[in-house]
Amino acid sequence: MIKIYAPASIGNVGVGFDILGVAIKPIDGTLLGDCISIQSSNSFQLNYHGDFSKQLPKDIKKNVTWQAWNWFNEKTKKKKQISITLEKNMPIGSGLGSSASSIVASVLALNKFYKTKLTKKELIHIMGILEGNISGSIHYDNVAPCYLGGLQIITDDIHHITQKLPIFDNWLWVIAWPGINLSTSIARNILPSKYDKEICIKNNRNLSTFIHALYTQQQELAIRVMIDSIAEPYRIPLIPNFLKIKNEITKLGASTCNISGSGPTLFSICLNVSIANKVKKWLETNYIKNKTGFVHICTVDKLGARKLRI
């Protein structure tokens, strides 16, 4: 049997709309990500379990794991009868790379099972295509960190689609999903089709400064320029009381408060465990809407997707 785990990820990372993404892992050891298990079978089976398996589409052909299996069938010209189990530990429409987690785990597990020996570039490319089937356009800011780990910048270069960036090891990433879903396509469609030149200049300046600060280890500078001028101003109405929440947790000592991906998950960077715990407790009390919501204190997952011991 093959079992692959693919971690949660934060797209955009505030300043890097559709360009930056980071893989994360809770410090308490929780596997915040999806798992795919594959074994030989006499007939094709796709089984679901996990806390969020009921959120998966009823039509099997709309399931990204089925789409990945179908892609490998067409690629190899062999329709293998296998049993696939998707452990859905990630809420759909959460802003934590839920679809990317399923896609990455599925593609890597199928690549091993079919023995196709695809290159890293080929694997990322098919992951991006499958992600695009959901969001409407190919993008890699979740699949790249989910697959490769760490903080990734999407270069879209012909030879290297993505590159790993340095990151501050002491940063604690507090992530809060309120327990409600937000469609990625709705969150993308609310954005303007054209932007004012000054907004573009400001965003480019902040992104460039952020990357410079990472390489020169200027932590405070990196935090100051983690400003989302491309998506956040337009997505605020989709997240009730966002500005109030941002104000309250920064008063507790949080260094940032941004929307994770398309939302509604929020992420906040804290510089020590004491502050992170205060922010976590406040968000649990004031942002979580139901029993399915959660708050985790995380660090960067530097490994990305990996094989688990059975």
BATI-76315 format. One record per residue (C-alpha): x, y, z; residue in three letters. Coordinates in steps of 0.5 Angstrom, whole numbers, plus 2048, in hexadecimal, padded with zeros to 3 digits. Example, Ala and Ser with C-alpha at 12.3 -4.5 7.8 and 13.67 -1.06 7.14 Angstrom:
residues 2
8197F7810ala;81B7FE80Eser;
END
This chain:
residues 310
800800800met;8028077FFile;80080D803lys;802814802ile;80081A806tyr;800821804ala;800827808pro;7FC82D809ala;7FE834806ser;7FD83B806ile;7FD83E7FFgly;7FF8467FEasn;802846804val;7FF84D805gly;804851800val;80484C7FAgly;7FE84B7F7phe;7FE8457F3asp;8068457F3ile;8078437FAleu;80583D7FEgly;807839805val;806832807ala;80483280File;80482D814lys;80182D81Bpro;80682D821ile;801828825asp;803823820gly;7FC82381Cthr;7FC821815leu;7F9827812leu;7F982480Bgly;7F681F807asp;7F8817806cys;7F7813800ile;7F880B800ser;7F98077FAile;7F97FF7FAgln;7F77FA7F4ser;7F07F87F3ser;7EC7F47EFasn;7E87FA7EDser;7E88017EDphe;7E68047F4gln;7E780B7F7leu;7E580B7FEasn;7E4811803tyr;7E581280Ahis;7E881880Fgly;7E481E812asp;7E382180Cphe;7E181C807ser;7DA81E807lys;7DC824804gln;7DE8207FDleu;7DA8217F7pro;7D581B7F6lys;7D781B7EEasp;7DD8177EFile;7E081A7E8lys;7E08217EClys;7E581E7F1asn;7EC8207F0val;7EF8197F2thr;7EA8167EDtrp;7ED81B7E8gln;7F48197EAala;7F38127E9trp;7F08137E2asn;7F68177E0trp;7FA8127E1phe;7F680D7DEasn;7F68117D7glu;7FE8127D8lys;80080B7D9thr;7FA8087D4lys;7F98037DAlys;7F28047DElys;7F58007E5lys;7F07FE7E9gln;7F28007F0ile;7EF8027F7ser;7F08097F9ile;7EE80C800thr;7EE814801leu;7EE816808glu;7EB81D808lys;7EE82080Easn;7EE82780Amet;7E782B80Apro;7E582D803ile;7E5835801gly;7E9837807ser;7EF83A804gly;7F4835807leu;7F5832800gly;7F082C801ser;7F082A7FAser;7F782B7F9ala;7F88267FFser;7F48217FBser;7F78227F5ile;7FE8227F7val;7FD81B7FBala;7F98187F5ser;7FE81A7F0val;8048177F4leu;8018117F6ala;7FF80F7EFleu;8068117ECasn;80980C7F1lys;8038077F0phe;8048077E8tyr;80B8087E8lys;80B80E7E3thr;8118117E6lys;80F8187E4leu;81481E7E6thr;8128237EBlys;8118287E5lys;80C8237E2glu;8098217E9leu;8088297EBile;80582A7E4his;7FF8257E4ile;7FE8277ECmet;7FD82E7E9gly;7F882C7E3ile;7F48287E8leu;7F482E7EDglu;7F28327E7gly;7EC82E7E6asn;7E98307EDile;7EB8377EDser;7EA8397E5gly;7F183A7E4ser;7F88377E5ile;7FC8397EBhis;8018367F0tyr;80183A7F6asp;7FE8357FAasn;80082E7F6val;8088307F6ala;8098317FEpro;80482B7FFcys;8098277FBtyr;80F82A7FCleu;80F82D803gly;811834806gly;81083B803leu;80F83A7FBgln;80F8407F6ile;80C83E7EFile;8108407EAthr;80D83D7E4asp;81483C7E1asp;8148377DBile;8198337DFhis;8178357E6his;8108367E8ile;8118377EFthr;8178397F4gln;8188387FBlys;81983F7FFleu;81C83F806pro;81884080Cile;818842813phe;81883C817asp;81684081Easn;80F84281Atrp;80983F81Dleu;80383E818trp;7FC83F81Cval;7F783C817ile;7F083D818ala;7EA839814trp;7E383C817pro;7E0835815gly;7DC83880File;7DE838807asn;7E083D802leu;7E083B7FBser;7E783D7F7thr;7E383F7F1ser;7DF8447F4ile;7E58477F8ala;7E98477F2arg;7E384A7EEasn;7E28507F3ile;7E98537F1leu;7E98587EBpro;7EB8567E4ser;7F085D7E4lys;7F48607EAtyr;7F68677EAasp;7FE8687E9lys;7FF86B7F0glu;7FC8647F3ile;8018607EEcys;8078647F0ile;8068647F8lys;80485C7F7asn;80B85B7F3asn;80F85F7F8arg;80C85B7FEasn;80D8557FBleu;8148567F9ser;816859800thr;813853803phe;81784E7FFile;81E853800his;81C853808ala;81C84B808leu;82384A804tyr;826850809thr;82284D80Fgln;81F854811gln;819851814gln;815857816glu;81685A80Fleu;81385480Cala;80D854811ile;80C85C810arg;80B85B808val;806854809met;801859806ile;7FC856801asp;7F985C7FDser;7F78577F7ile;7F28527FAala;7F0854801glu;7ED85B800pro;7E88587FCtyr;7E7851800arg;7E6855807ile;7DE855806pro;7DE84D805leu;7E184D80Cile;7DD850811pro;7E0854816asn;7E7853813phe;7EA85A815leu;7E885A81Clys;7EB85381Dile;7F185581Alys;7F185B81Easn;7F0857825glu;7F5851823ile;7FB856822thr;7F985A828lys;7FB85382Bleu;801853828gly;800850822ala;80585281Cser;800851816thr;7F984F815cys;7F884D80Easn;7F384980Aile;7F5842808ser;7F4841801gly;7ED8437FFser;7EB842806gly;7E784280Apro;7ED83F80Ethr;7F1844811leu;7F9844813phe;7FD848818ser;804848819ile;807848820cys;80E848823leu;80D844829asn;80983F82Cval;806843831ser;80384882Cile;801842828ala;7FD83F82Dasn;7F984682Flys;7F7847828val;7F583F827lys;7F184082Dlys;7EE84782Btrp;7EC844824leu;7E983D827glu;7E484282Bthr;7E3847826asn;7E484481Ftyr;7E283D81File;7DA83C81Dlys;7D983581Easn;7DC82E821lys;7E082D81Athr;7E483381Agly;7EB83381Dphe;7F183781Fval;7F883481Ehis;7FF837820ile;80383581Acys;80A835818thr;80D835811val;80D82D80Easp;81382D80Blys;812826808leu;80C827804gly;808820802ala;80B81A804arg;80A812805lys;80781080Bleu;80980980Farg;80380580Eile;
END
